[in-house]
Amino acid sequence: MSKKRNRLIMRSSILGVIAVALGYVFYTNFMSGQETDVHEGEVAPNFVLQNMDGEEVELEDLRGKGVFLNFWGTYCPPCEDEMPHMEKQYEKYKDRGVEILAVNVGESDLAVERFVNRYDLTFPVLLDENKDVLDHYGIGPLPSTFLIDEDGVVQRVLLGGMTEENIGEYMEEIEPS
C-alpha cells in the first residue's frame, strides 16, 4: 500500500510542476508582455543580424529609409497570414524608400528557409537565433512590428496580426518625404 501511495504522491508532484511551468509559459506569452521595452518616440535600438544568405544587416545602415521591422515565427498563425500581405506591399514600397526587415526569432535556418520559399518572400529575413534582439526590444507576443521613420525613430509599435490594407497604410506612414 505504501508503494502505491508513494507513486501517487510522486506523480501528483510531477503533474503539479508541469502545470505550474505551463501556466508560467502561457502567462508570459499571452498575458504579460503586452508592451515592449521600445516605445513610440524613441530611437530604435541598433542591431546586427544575418540574413538568409549569411550577410550581416545592421539597422543603423537603413537610416534615411522607413523601416517596417517585424518580429515573427513560422509557428505563429497570424505571422503566417500577414507574410503574403507584407510581400505584396513590399513590392509596392521598396522603390519608395521603405524597407521590411522580418526578424525570425529562435528557429532553425531550415525551418525559416522552407517558410520563405513557400511564400516566395523577397524582403530581407533576418535570423535572431538566440533571441537577443527580441529580448533587447522586450517583445512578448508575436507578431510585433515597429514602424521606424527615416531618422530611426519608432513611430508606432503594433502587436498582433495585420491585414494587407493595414500594412499598406503603415508603409505609407513611414515612407520618407
Beta strands, then each sheet from edge to edge (+ up, - down):
strand 1: 48-51
strand 2: 56-58
strand 3: 66-72
strand 4: 98-105
strand 5: 125-128
strand 6: 144-148
strand 7: 154-159
sheet 1: 2+ 1- 5+ 4+ 3+ 6- 7+
end
